[in-house]
Amino acid sequence: MPRYFFNLRYGPGAGKLAVDPEGDELADVEAAREHALQTARDLVAGPPSMAVRDWFACSFEIEDEQTRPVLTIPFSDIVPEVDDEDQIG
């Protein structure tokens, strides 16, 4: 099973990237995407962080075992999109 690394981008520049040294073995890229979204939900719902003031400005920069970029998942993706028909008034 492939291993994916979920590096947390919490601001601009190299100093604002928390590198995932272990990664997770997941079936495919779609499983990695779902894992990133669930982890983002858990972080946003958890206790406040001293390093991160705005979780919705964060993203996961997902890499494969060869450190090639695979996906970038903004934390804002955890908020469902609202269709015009679903909006009130």
C-alpha positions in Angstrom: 0.0 0.0 0.0 1.4 3.5 -0.8 2.4 5.9 1.9 1.3 9.5 1.9 2.8 12.4 3.9 0.5 15.1 5.2 2.5 18.2 5.6 0.6 21.0 7.4 0.9 24.4 5.8 -0.1 27.0 8.4 1.3 30.2 6.9 3.5 31.5 4.1 7.1 30.5 3.8 9.2 27.5 4.7 9.0 28.2 8.4 5.2 27.7 8.4 5.2 24.1 7.2 5.0 21.2 9.7 6.5 18.2 7.9 4.9 14.8 8.5 7.9 12.5 9.1 5.9 9.2 9.3 3.0 9.4 6.8 0.2 7.0 6.5 -0.4 4.0 4.4 -3.6 4.4 2.4 -5.1 2.6 -0.6 -5.0 5.5 -3.1 -5.0 9.3 -3.7 -8.8 9.5 -2.9 -8.2 7.7 0.4 -5.5 10.3 1.1 -7.9 13.1 0.3 -10.5 11.7 2.7 -7.9 11.2 5.4 -6.8 14.8 5.0 -10.3 16.1 5.3 -11.1 14.1 8.4 -7.8 15.1 10.0 -8.6 18.8 9.2 -12.1 18.4 10.8 -10.5 16.9 13.9 -8.0 19.7 14.2 -10.6 22.5 13.8 -12.9 20.8 16.3 -10.0 20.2 18.8 -8.5 22.5 21.5 -7.0 25.9 20.3 -3.5 25.8 19.1 -0.7 28.3 20.1 0.8 28.1 16.6 -2.3 28.2 14.5 -4.7 31.2 14.8 -6.9 30.5 11.8 -7.3 26.8 10.8 -9.2 27.9 7.7 -6.0 29.5 6.3 -4.3 26.1 6.6 -3.9 23.3 4.1 -2.4 19.8 3.9 0.3 19.5 1.2 0.3 15.8 0.5 3.3 14.1 -0.9 4.0 10.5 -2.0 6.9 8.3 -0.9 9.2 9.9 -3.4 8.3 13.4 -1.9 6.4 14.3 -5.1 3.4 16.6 -4.5 0.1 14.7 -4.9 -2.6 17.0 -3.6 -3.1 20.2 -1.7 -6.2 20.1 0.5 -7.3 23.5 2.0 -9.0 23.2 5.4 -11.8 25.3 3.9 -12.8 22.2 1.9 -14.3 20.8 5.1 -17.1 23.4 4.9 -19.8 22.1 2.5 -20.7 24.4 -0.4 -24.2 25.9 -0.3 -26.2 25.9 -3.5 -28.1 29.1 -4.3 -31.3 27.1 -3.9 -30.3 26.1 -0.3 -29.7 29.7 0.8 -32.4 31.3 2.9 -34.0 34.6 1.8 
